Structures are given as structure tokens and as C-alpha cells.
Amino acid sequence: MKETDFVEVTVEKEKYAKQNVHKGMTGFICLPEKRDNAWLVVFPDYGAKPDIACISIDENDLKPSDCQEPVD
């Protein structure tokens, strides 16, 4: 995985749910390097609304997505 790749969350975890991120949501990696085996992922909302979240997600909890537009 690398910066700007679209990824999907593969697990439901309380630490993500507290930030309104749930299994099946798609976002994109927003930094060029991972830290502590986790990527910073943005989960944007549509239109002029603010992003749903920008949080660190463990690499093992993500899979590449073919999606070109984030979906929730």
C-alpha cells in the first residue's frame, strides 16, 4: 500500500467505531509512510461536508480497494 491508495476497512473495532469508522468503509491513505504498522487514512464525506474521520488504521485491518470514490 502507498499514499493515495484507496483502502477498505476489513474489521469492526471499537477504536475505529469511536471515530465513526466501520467495517466496509472506504478511504484513502494520506501519508507516504506508515507508522507502527498503521496508515493514516482519510474517510471523506460527500459535497461540502467535513471528512468523516482521519485516523490511524492498522495495516492488517485494511485491504486494497478498486474503488475510485470513497463510499461508506
C-alpha positions in Angstrom: 0.0 0.0 0.0 1.1 3.6 -0.6 0.0 7.2 -0.3 -3.3 7.9 -2.2 -4.3 4.2 -2.5 -7.9 3.6 -1.8 -8.4 1.0 1.0 -11.3 -0.7 2.8 -11.6 -1.4 6.5 -11.9 -5.2 6.9 -12.8 -5.4 10.6 -15.2 -3.8 13.1 -13.2 -2.5 16.1 -14.3 -0.3 18.9 -11.3 2.1 18.5 -12.4 2.8 14.9 -16.1 2.9 15.7 -15.5 5.7 18.3 -14.3 7.8 15.3 -17.4 6.7 13.1 -15.3 4.3 11.0 -16.8 0.9 10.5 -16.1 -2.4 8.6 -16.6 -1.9 4.8 -15.9 1.8 4.7 -13.5 3.1 2.0 -11.0 5.8 2.4 -7.5 6.7 1.1 -4.1 6.7 2.6 -2.9 10.3 3.1 0.7 10.0 4.1 3.6 8.4 2.3 4.8 6.2 5.2 3.1 4.1 7.8 4.0 4.3 11.5 3.9 1.5 14.0 2.4 -0.7 11.2 -0.5 1.6 10.7 -1.6 4.0 7.9 -3.2 7.4 8.3 -6.5 7.1 6.4 -9.0 9.8 5.4 -12.6 8.8 5.2 -14.1 11.8 3.3 -17.8 12.7 3.2 -19.5 13.9 0.0 -20.1 17.5 -1.1 -19.1 20.4 1.2 -19.4 18.3 4.4 -16.4 17.8 6.6 -14.5 14.5 6.5 -16.0 11.6 8.5 -12.6 10.9 10.0 -8.8 10.9 9.5 -7.4 8.2 11.7 -4.6 5.7 12.0 -5.7 2.2 10.9 -3.6 -1.0 11.4 -2.3 -2.3 8.1 -3.7 -5.8 8.9 -7.2 -4.2 9.2 -7.1 -2.8 5.6 -7.3 -4.3 2.2 -6.8 -2.5 -1.2 -9.9 -1.2 -2.8 -10.6 -0.9 -6.5 -13.0 2.0 -5.6 -12.0 5.3 -7.1 -14.5 7.2 -4.9 -14.8 6.7 -1.2 -18.0 5.1 0.0 -19.4 4.4 3.4 
